[in-house]
Structure formats: structure tokens, C-alpha cells
Amino acid sequence: MYIRFDFSTGFTFNLDGKYFSQAQVIWNIFNLLDEENIIYAVDGVNHDKNSSLVFFERKRWSNLSLLLKF
């Protein structure tokens, strides 16, 4: 069992511009605590850690988005 914490925040701005009426900024941080977890594993020929195939969860990463409403 593992626990992963994610963080998301966003802001909406009303614009009185000629081209855009609203803007939204969204920031996401995934795997906030930067934990190393195994998400999938396949048993190997020798049934040990050296012959098994292991896939780890992605390290901490983030995403910044900008949405513009016309």
C-alpha cells in the first residue's frame, strides 16, 4: 500500500480586454512528498529482485495551465 499526495490550486481573473474576457491559471503538483513507490512488477525467472521487472512511480512533477476565454 502506498499513499500519494497531490496539490492543486487555481485562480480566475476577469479581464476587460479586447480579445479575452476571462483567464484562469491552474497549478498542479503530483507526488508532492516525492515518494518512490512501485506501481507494477513482474516476477522474474529466479524469483528475486535481480531478475524481476519493476516499474516505479514518477518522481515529483508539476503542471501549469493557462485557460483563456474569448
C-alpha positions as CSV (number, residue, x, y, z in Angstrom):
1,M,0.0,0.0,0.0
2,Y,1.2,3.5,-0.7
3,I,-0.1,7.0,-0.3
4,R,0.5,9.8,-2.8
5,F,-0.3,13.4,-2.1
6,D,-1.2,15.8,-4.9
7,F,-1.7,19.6,-4.7
8,S,-3.8,21.7,-7.0
9,T,-4.6,25.4,-6.9
10,G,-6.2,27.8,-9.4
11,F,-7.2,31.4,-9.8
12,T,-9.7,33.0,-12.2
13,F,-9.3,36.6,-13.4
14,N,-12.0,38.6,-15.1
15,L,-10.4,40.7,-17.9
16,D,-11.9,43.7,-19.7
17,G,-9.6,43.2,-22.6
18,K,-10.4,43.5,-26.3
19,Y,-9.7,39.8,-27.0
20,F,-10.2,37.9,-23.7
21,S,-13.0,38.1,-21.2
22,Q,-11.5,35.7,-18.6
23,A,-8.3,34.0,-17.7
24,Q,-7.7,31.0,-15.4
25,V,-4.3,29.9,-14.1
26,I,-4.1,26.3,-12.7
27,W,-1.0,24.8,-11.0
28,N,-0.8,21.1,-10.1
29,I,1.9,19.3,-8.2
30,F,1.8,15.5,-8.4
31,N,3.6,13.2,-5.9
32,L,4.1,16.2,-3.6
33,L,6.2,14.2,-1.0
34,D,8.4,12.8,-3.7
35,E,7.9,9.2,-2.6
36,E,9.3,6.3,-4.5
37,N,6.7,3.6,-5.0
38,I,6.5,0.5,-7.1
39,I,3.3,0.7,-9.2
40,Y,3.7,-2.6,-11.2
41,A,6.1,-5.6,-11.0
42,V,6.6,-8.8,-12.9
43,D,8.2,-11.8,-11.2
44,G,11.5,-12.8,-12.8
45,V,12.9,-16.2,-13.7
46,N,14.8,-16.6,-10.4
47,H,12.0,-15.1,-8.3
48,D,14.4,-12.4,-6.9
49,K,14.8,-8.7,-7.2
50,N,17.6,-9.0,-9.8
51,S,15.5,-10.9,-12.4
52,S,12.2,-9.1,-11.8
53,L,10.8,-6.3,-13.9
54,V,9.8,-3.3,-11.8
55,F,8.1,-0.1,-12.8
56,F,8.4,2.9,-10.3
57,E,6.0,5.8,-9.9
58,R,7.1,9.0,-11.5
59,K,9.0,11.4,-9.3
60,R,7.5,14.8,-8.3
61,W,6.3,16.7,-11.3
62,S,4.1,19.7,-11.9
63,N,1.8,21.2,-14.5
64,L,1.0,24.9,-15.1
65,S,-2.0,25.7,-17.3
66,L,-3.5,28.9,-18.7
67,L,-7.0,29.0,-19.9
68,L,-8.3,32.0,-21.9
69,K,-12.0,32.6,-22.5
70,F,-12.8,34.6,-25.6
